[in-house]
Amino acid sequence: MTGTGVVETARVCRALLGAAGRSAAQYRGNLVLMVVMGVAYQGSGFAFIAVVLSQYPEIGGWTFREVALLYGLRLMAHALYNIPLQVLWYQEDMIRDGSFDRFLLRPLHPFLQLLTSRVTVNSFGDALIALAVFAYASSIAEVTWTPLTVLYVTLAIIGGALIEGAVQVTITAASFRTVEVWPARFFADNVILSFASYPLSVFSGALQWVLTWVLPIAFIAYVPADAVLDRDGGLSVTSAAAWLVPLVGLVCFAAAYRVWRHQLDRYASTGT
């Protein structure tokens, strides 16, 4: 694609997102409610950890301050993934009612049309609580915030968002064949919520290996938190390999998109 083509594509995407945003803003009460729900849902998870660790000094060898930073990193990665990609959760509905077919008749790439088809308001609630928790965790964690640390954390959050996004893109791709994929999507979302929010040290050695090298959930928050906190002997990978989190995210997302594109090429429509 030429430079002019990229600029034109960006202009069209911006216009589509603007239209989707105006559509969502028409219902003010619903907008506020969805943002509040996003804050409440993600905030309740952190509140649960705070309550548990108020009764116990540590979990899996991690103190509340350390777990708070890990949880904040996971929330930040989740929010960064969720704002542009939560719309993937609506793809199967679009396939079922035939509205996805319109994407195939327009010059803009179907994936970009999908991402700009609506604005998911509750994702901004996720972002608000993520910023609040991460800011709080950063203030109490025993971390020296050098420019290099800030750079690493920024890249790690991007990498974590790409990993979580890759999981959902891969699952969503299956809807081109099966239509219904929401059970798998909810299962994956719960697995990430359950395993990425806690230190891997609370799980068995075999499960730690699976969550690092088979399903790279450890790279979403645990590996970055372990590296930033400089916990001796805690890393499931070397400290140098912890810098590979953004690369792991890119590789996972690129592979997921290829799966999505491959399944799209075999899409036959539901006929609705």
C-alpha positions in Angstrom: 0.0 0.0 0.0 1.4 3.4 -0.9 1.7 6.3 1.5 -1.3 8.0 0.0 -3.3 4.8 0.4 -2.3 4.5 4.1 -3.4 8.1 4.7 -6.7 7.6 2.9 -7.4 4.3 4.8 -6.6 6.1 8.1 -9.0 8.9 7.1 -11.8 6.5 6.3 -11.2 4.5 9.6 -11.3 7.8 11.6 -14.6 8.8 9.9 -16.1 5.3 10.6 -15.0 5.4 14.3 -16.4 8.9 14.6 -19.8 7.7 13.3 -19.7 4.7 15.7 -18.8 7.0 18.6 -21.7 9.4 17.8 -24.1 6.5 17.6 -23.0 5.2 21.0 -23.2 8.7 22.6 -26.9 9.0 21.6 -27.9 7.0 24.6 -26.3 8.9 27.5 -27.7 6.8 30.3 -26.5 3.6 28.6 -23.1 5.1 28.0 -22.6 6.0 31.7 -24.0 2.6 32.8 -21.6 0.7 30.6 -18.6 2.7 31.8 -19.6 2.1 35.4 -20.0 -1.6 34.7 -16.6 -1.8 33.2 -15.1 -0.1 36.3 -17.1 -2.3 38.7 -16.3 -5.6 37.0 -12.5 -5.0 36.8 -12.3 -3.2 40.1 -14.0 -6.0 42.0 -11.2 -8.4 41.0 -8.6 -6.1 42.5 -10.7 -5.6 45.6 -10.9 -9.3 46.1 -7.1 -9.6 46.0 -6.8 -6.7 48.4 -9.2 -8.4 50.9 -7.4 -11.7 50.6 -3.9 -10.2 51.2 -5.2 -8.1 54.1 -5.6 -11.5 55.9 -2.4 -13.1 54.6 1.1 -11.5 54.3 1.7 -13.0 50.9 0.5 -15.3 48.1 2.9 -17.6 46.3 5.8 -15.6 47.9 4.4 -12.3 46.5 3.4 -9.4 48.8 0.4 -7.3 48.3 2.5 -4.5 46.7 4.0 -7.0 44.2 0.7 -8.6 43.3 -0.9 -5.1 42.9 1.7 -4.2 40.3 1.2 -7.5 38.5 -2.6 -7.0 38.6 -2.2 -3.4 37.4 0.0 -4.5 34.4 -2.6 -7.1 33.5 -5.4 -4.6 33.6 -3.4 -2.1 31.5 -2.8 -4.8 28.9 -6.4 -5.9 28.9 -7.7 -2.3 28.5 -5.3 -1.6 25.7 -6.5 -4.8 23.9 -10.2 -4.2 24.8 -10.7 -0.7 23.4 -10.0 -1.5 19.7 -10.7 -5.3 19.8 -13.7 -5.9 22.0 -15.9 -5.4 18.9 -14.7 -8.9 17.9 -17.3 -10.2 20.3 -20.0 -9.0 17.9 -18.6 -10.7 14.8 -20.7 -13.9 15.2 -23.8 -11.8 15.5 -22.9 -10.0 12.3 -22.3 -13.3 10.5 -25.6 -14.7 11.8 -27.7 -11.8 10.6 -25.8 -11.3 7.4 -24.5 -7.8 8.1 -20.9 -9.0 7.9 -21.5 -9.7 4.2 -21.6 -5.9 3.5 -18.0 -5.7 4.6 -17.0 -7.9 1.6 -18.6 -5.5 -0.9 -16.7 -2.4 0.2 -13.1 -1.4 -0.7 -11.9 -1.1 2.9 -10.4 -4.3 4.4 -13.1 -6.3 6.2 -11.0 -6.5 9.4 -10.7 -2.7 9.6 -14.4 -2.4 8.9 -15.1 -4.8 11.7 -12.9 -2.9 14.2 -14.5 0.5 13.2 -18.1 -0.8 13.1 -18.9 0.2 16.7 -17.4 1.7 19.9 -17.7 -0.6 22.9 -18.3 1.9 25.7 -17.6 -0.4 28.7 -14.0 -0.8 27.5 -13.4 2.8 28.6 -14.5 1.8 32.1 -11.9 -1.0 31.9 -9.3 1.6 30.9 -10.3 4.0 33.8 -9.9 1.3 36.5 -6.7 0.0 34.8 -5.1 3.5 35.0 -6.2 3.9 38.6 -5.0 0.5 39.8 -1.7 0.8 37.9 -1.1 4.3 39.3 -1.7 3.1 42.8 0.4 -0.1 42.4 3.3 1.9 40.9 3.2 4.3 43.9 3.5 1.5 46.5 5.7 -1.0 44.6 9.4 -1.1 45.4 10.5 -0.2 42.0 13.0 2.4 40.8 11.3 4.0 37.8 14.1 4.8 35.5 13.5 5.8 31.9 14.5 2.2 30.9 12.0 0.7 33.3 9.3 3.0 31.9 10.2 2.0 28.4 10.1 -1.7 29.2 6.8 -1.5 31.0 5.2 0.4 28.1 6.4 -2.2 25.6 5.4 -5.0 27.9 1.8 -3.6 28.2 1.7 -3.4 24.4 3.0 -7.0 24.1 0.5 -8.2 26.7 -2.4 -6.5 24.8 -1.3 -8.2 21.6 -1.2 -11.6 23.2 -4.7 -11.3 24.7 -5.9 -9.9 21.4 -4.3 -12.8 19.5 -6.3 -15.3 21.6 -9.6 -13.5 20.8 -8.8 -13.0 17.1 -8.0 -16.7 16.7 -11.3 -17.8 18.4 -13.3 -15.2 16.4 -11.9 -16.6 13.2 -13.7 -19.9 13.9 -17.1 -18.1 13.6 -16.6 -18.0 9.8 -17.1 -21.8 9.9 -19.2 -22.4 13.0 -20.9 -19.1 13.7 -21.3 -19.7 17.4 -18.0 -19.2 19.3 -19.1 -17.3 22.4 -18.5 -20.3 24.7 -14.9 -20.6 23.7 -14.5 -16.8 23.9 -15.9 -16.7 27.4 -13.7 -19.7 28.4 -10.6 -18.0 27.1 -11.4 -14.7 28.8 -11.9 -16.5 32.1 -8.7 -18.4 31.8 -6.7 -15.2 31.2 -8.5 -13.5 34.0 -7.8 -16.4 36.4 -4.2 -17.2 35.5 -2.8 -13.8 34.3 -3.8 -11.9 37.4 -1.8 -14.0 39.9 1.8 -15.0 40.4 2.6 -18.2 38.6 4.3 -19.5 41.7 0.8 -20.4 43.1 0.4 -23.0 40.4 2.2 -26.3 39.9 5.5 -26.5 37.9 3.8 -28.3 35.0 1.0 -25.7 34.8 3.6 -22.9 35.0 5.4 -24.4 32.0 2.1 -24.7 30.0 1.2 -21.1 30.8 4.6 -19.9 29.7 5.5 -21.9 26.6 2.2 -23.4 25.3 -0.3 -20.6 26.2 2.0 -17.6 26.7 -0.3 -16.1 29.4 2.7 -15.6 31.7 4.0 -13.0 29.2 0.9 -10.8 29.7 1.8 -9.6 33.2 3.7 -12.1 35.3 7.0 -12.0 33.3 7.0 -8.2 33.1 6.1 -7.8 36.8 8.8 -10.3 37.8 11.4 -8.4 35.7 10.4 -4.9 37.0 10.4 -6.1 40.6 13.8 -7.8 40.1 12.8 -10.8 42.0 15.8 -13.2 42.2 15.0 -16.6 41.0 11.4 -15.8 40.3 11.4 -15.6 36.6 10.1 -18.5 34.5 12.3 -17.1 31.8 15.6 -15.2 32.0 15.6 -11.5 32.7 17.0 -10.9 29.2 14.2 -12.9 27.6 11.7 -10.8 29.5 12.4 -8.1 27.0 11.0 -10.4 24.3 7.4 -9.8 25.6 6.6 -7.2 22.8 8.0 -9.6 20.2 6.0 -12.5 21.6 2.9 -10.3 21.3 3.7 -9.3 17.7 4.3 -12.9 16.7 1.1 -14.2 18.4 -1.0 -11.4 16.9 0.4 -11.8 13.4 -0.2 -15.6 13.5 -3.8 -14.9 14.8 -4.5 -12.5 12.0 -3.3 -15.0 9.4 -5.7 -17.5 10.9 -8.6 -14.9 10.7 -7.7 -14.1 7.1 -7.4 -17.7 6.2 -10.9 -18.5 7.6 -12.4 -15.4 5.9 -11.2 -16.7 2.5 -13.4 -19.8 3.2 -16.4 -17.9 4.5 -19.6 -18.9 2.6 -22.1 -16.6 4.4 -25.1 -17.9 6.3 -27.5 -16.8 3.5 -29.5 -14.4 5.7 
